[in-house]
């Protein structure tokens, strides 16, 4: 289960027709670094996981592989 996020971040990227380069730019990392996240060579930082969850509008449980249900990212009321 710990490595499920690797499959999820790639699937989310591909399902939304983004390139690794585009997602890497969102995270302020190089394309090679992002590719290493997807291949499990480098652990993705928590801050980047949160950015991806917000970007794809899915909650952290889904992106981390804890849940298979795509619930929207929780937004604070009034913001």
C-alpha positions in Angstrom: 0.0 0.0 0.0 2.8 2.4 0.7 3.8 2.5 -2.9 0.3 2.9 -4.3 0.8 6.6 -4.6 3.3 5.9 -7.4 0.6 4.3 -9.5 -1.9 7.0 -8.6 0.2 10.0 -9.5 1.0 8.5 -12.8 -2.6 7.5 -13.5 -3.9 10.9 -12.5 -1.4 12.6 -14.8 -2.2 10.4 -17.7 -6.0 10.6 -17.2 -5.8 14.4 -17.3 -3.5 14.4 -20.3 -0.5 16.1 -18.7 3.1 15.5 -19.5 5.7 14.8 -16.8 7.2 18.1 -17.7 3.9 20.0 -17.1 3.4 18.4 -13.7 7.1 18.9 -12.8 6.7 22.6 -13.5 3.7 22.7 -11.2 5.8 21.2 -8.4 8.8 23.4 -9.2 11.0 20.4 -9.9 12.8 19.1 -13.0 11.1 16.6 -15.3 13.7 14.0 -14.3 12.9 14.5 -10.6 9.2 14.1 -11.3 9.9 10.9 -13.3 11.8 9.6 -10.4 8.7 10.1 -8.2 6.6 8.1 -10.7 9.1 5.3 -10.9 9.6 5.2 -7.1 13.3 6.1 -7.2 12.7 9.1 -5.1 10.0 9.7 -2.5 7.7 12.5 -3.3 7.7 15.2 -0.5 4.5 15.7 1.4 4.2 19.3 0.2 4.2 18.0 -3.4 1.6 15.4 -2.6 -0.6 18.1 -1.2 -0.1 20.2 -4.4 -1.0 17.3 -6.6 -4.1 16.5 -4.5 -5.3 20.1 -4.9 -4.3 20.2 -8.6 -6.3 17.0 -9.4 -9.0 17.9 -6.9 -8.8 14.5 -5.1 -8.3 14.0 -1.4 -5.1 12.7 0.1 -6.6 9.3 0.9 -7.1 8.7 -2.8 -3.8 10.0 -4.0 -2.0 7.9 -1.3 -3.9 4.8 -2.2 -5.7 4.5 1.2 -9.1 4.8 -0.6 -10.3 4.0 -4.1 -13.0 6.6 -4.0 -12.2 9.9 -5.7 -13.5 12.4 -3.1 -12.8 16.1 -3.9 -10.0 17.8 -2.1 -11.4 19.4 1.0 -11.5 23.2 0.8 -11.9 25.5 3.7 -15.2 27.2 3.9 -15.1 30.9 2.9 -12.0 30.5 0.8 
